């Protein structure tokens, strides 16, 4: 099963739970931060909606 | 030459048998280029094993004619050796596979390994038949049988490809917000603007429509899909790097119809070559299923 490695969002109240939640000020920052995280974590970024991106970990050994 | 061959029937059988056995192996090695890139030393290993296979097959017949029945145990020994070949290929390819940008997948590797083992048996058979013909009917017959065997081998060595089971068409790659579609089939959700742009610019989409119900099951097999992605990426190059998890060539089924959507990110953007790459992917033995055959028999036995 894939695992959510991080959540990046501009709406703080919409995300909660086990994964690290990174709160950003606006959509510009949302783009740049999730871009950085995708490369750093080697996890694909998926857009839930325009204000929230999740990074999904599909590496076998981390499961 | 002819006198010598008639004068030494046993030796002639062994020599001709070995020659045709080894030639069989070498001829079949050519079609392995795509499955197994041009490793000079890999080829030497298989040529040497082909020679050994040929010699073993060729020696068996004169030995049996001289009532030396233990010769048959050598064939068993050979079988043991060639099973080892299969293990060797499997281990090598699995080890390399972890470092591929688009892996072959276990099913493809197993298929290649089985082929390597099987081809050695074919060259034993070639040597055995040639040697038998020489022993029974002279060296002329041996050459005729060996040549016939080679001709049959060339005709039948090619397995089936995707072309035989599916109609392949180009399809447009459409981005709908973060969602990527190929010919109406949903592929994946891409979160980053930059990746979407690359996919829109570099992506080529295909839709594979299965020609029969059996083909539907084969196309749905994950091993077969990975083999398609690997072969296409090998032949066309791939716009991808480590640490770019979103730039992934992908194959997804349209569940309702059994069509397979294919998204690849090739370097080579020639459409004819791309089409040839997809249609020429070999069908994996492990992926071929025949449910229509199985259900036709009564009681499913």
Contacts between the chains, C-beta under 8 A, distances in Angstrom:
chain1	res1	chain2	res2	distance
A	31	B	192	7.1
A	31	B	193	6.2
A	34	B	191	6.2
A	34	B	192	6.4
A	35	B	192	5.5
A	35	B	194	6.6
A	38	B	191	7.6
A	38	B	192	6.3
A	38	B	245	6.8
A	38	B	246	6.9
A	39	B	243	5.7
A	39	B	244	7.8
A	42	B	242	7.6
A	42	B	243	5.1
A	42	B	245	5.8
A	43	B	245	6.0
A	44	B	190	7.9
A	44	B	191	7.3
A	44	B	245	4.0
A	44	B	246	4.8
A	44	B	248	7.7
A	45	B	190	7.7
A	45	B	191	3.3
A	45	B	192	5.0
A	45	B	195	7.8
A	45	B	246	6.6
A	46	B	178	7.0
A	46	B	189	4.5
A	46	B	190	7.4
A	46	B	191	4.7
A	47	B	177	7.4
A	47	B	178	3.9
A	47	B	189	6.3
A	47	B	190	7.6
A	47	B	191	4.2
A	53	B	191	4.7
A	53	B	192	7.9
A	54	B	191	7.6
A	58	B	245	7.2
